[in-house]
Amino acid sequence: MTKRTHGGPKAVLALIASVGLLAGCSTANQTGTTGSTNTPGTKETPASSTAKASGTVTFWYDKTGVAGEAIKAAADAFQAAHPEIKLNAVYVADLTVGGGQKLMSAVAGGTAPDAVFFDRFQIASWAQQEALIDISDRIKKDAIDPKKFYPAAWNEVVYKDKVYGLPVSTDGRALFYNKDHFKEVGLDPEKPPKTIKELEEYAAKLTVKEGNVYKRIGLIPWSNQGNFYTWGWAFGGDFYNTSTGKVTPNDPKNVEALQWLQDYANKYNISDMKSLASSTQINPFAAGKVSIGNRKQLAGGNG
C-alpha cells in the first residue's frame, strides 16, 4: 500500500483570525461597532495596523460533543484575553450541509457571521464562489509562518495563491487491527499487512463464516473511513492535478482501487457483510466483529 500525506477533512481555524472571514461579514473596528455591508465578490479593506480592535465579532460553528466543548473553551479563553471585543459564538446546526445553504443564504442576505468554523477541504469551493475574504495580508502582518503547519493542511486553505483560513486540526487515516484475532489464526500480531495482496490474504484468514452467516470478517474496506479517496490514495492514485487545476477521479490507480472494492464485495457477498455490520449497536471493529478496521486518529496542533 502506498503511503500518502493528505490533510484529513478537519476544520479550518479557530475563532477570529483563525477562521475563513466571510465577505459580506462585519469586522470589528476602532469605533466599537460592526456591520460591513459588502456582498460576495467585493473587497474588504483590512483595519489599519495601528487600529485597536473592538466591537462585536460573531462566530459560527457546527460542532457538538467534545469538539463543541473545545470550541466553547477556546471562545471563552479568547474572550478573557480580549475583553475589549465581544465574541458572539453561535452554534448553527448543519452549517454547511446541502451545499451550505444556511451559510450562503446568510452571505447573500448580509447577515453572515464574521468568522466560521468548518471542514477545511471546503475552503476552495467557498473561495471560488467569492464568499470568503482573502486574509493573506493579515497572515503577513501577523507574521504567521506557513511552514509551522502540515503542508497538506496549509495547502487546503490556499486557493489561487490566496489564503482564506487557518487550520486548527487534522487527522490520519489508518488501518487498525485486532492483535488477538491475529494470534488466534496464527498471524504475527507485530507484523501487519504492508501490501494490498497481504491485506487480502490476512483478511481471508481472519474471516469466520458459518453457512451464509459471518461470525467475523477480516476487513470491510468501505466501512468507516474507507472512502473512495482513501483507497485511491492507497493504490497510488490522486484526485487533483495541481499543474492543470483539474480533478482526476479517473486516474488509472483510482479506477484500479474501485475495481478492487467491487471484486472484494462480490467475493464476500456484500449483503451478508451488511447483516453482520448491522448486528451490533457499536462500531463492528470495536465490537470484535471485524479484525482490520479503517479508522482515523485526530491530531491537534499545527493541523
Helices and strands as residue ranges (DSSP letters): H 15-18, E 20-21, E 55-61, H 65-81, E 85-91, G 97-99, H 101-108, E 115-116, G 120-122, H 123-128, H 136-141, G 146-148, H 151-155, E 158-159, E 162-163, E 170-177, H 179-184, H 196-206, E 208-210, E 213-219, H 228-234, E 240-241, E 246-247, H 252-268, H 270-277, E 290-299
